[in-house]
Amino acid sequence: MRLDMEPLKRSVSWFLLVGALAAQVHYLVAVVLEGVYDIQPAWSNLLGFCFAFPVSYVGHRTFSFPDQTKSHRHAFPRFLLVAILGFFANQSLLLLGLHFTALPFWLVLAVVMLLVAVSTYLLSKYWAF
């Protein structure tokens, strides 16, 4: 018996594309606010998250998990919780990275965002949607 891996490949591919777009929004907003407007890294990161969240929810609901049958009323709060947990992990790792290393904000943020993406996918796929 052969498993059809196409739906999983399609879901992961869309998750990566939508996630990359949302991550770009998050990253660009945060880096511009911190670098150009001299806003503290924690606040820049939070505002970047706020701008990226709608991109992430709409994109994942529409493209990454199109076969889901849960209503917005069910999926939205769960996805928001996943996103908030991901943000707390992101913020904690970012601030720890900035405190314990001499690496620049833009590099620490990029590494942290990549690390958090894996757990976000798994929680989104198997719990939120």
Secondary structure, DSSP 8 states (H G I E B T S, - for coil): -----HHHHHHHHHHHHHHHHHHHHHHHHHHHHHHTS---HHHHHHHHHHHHHHHHHHHIIIIISTT----HHHHHHHHHHHHHHHHHHHHHHHHHHHHH----HHHHHHHHHHHHHHHHHHHIIIII-
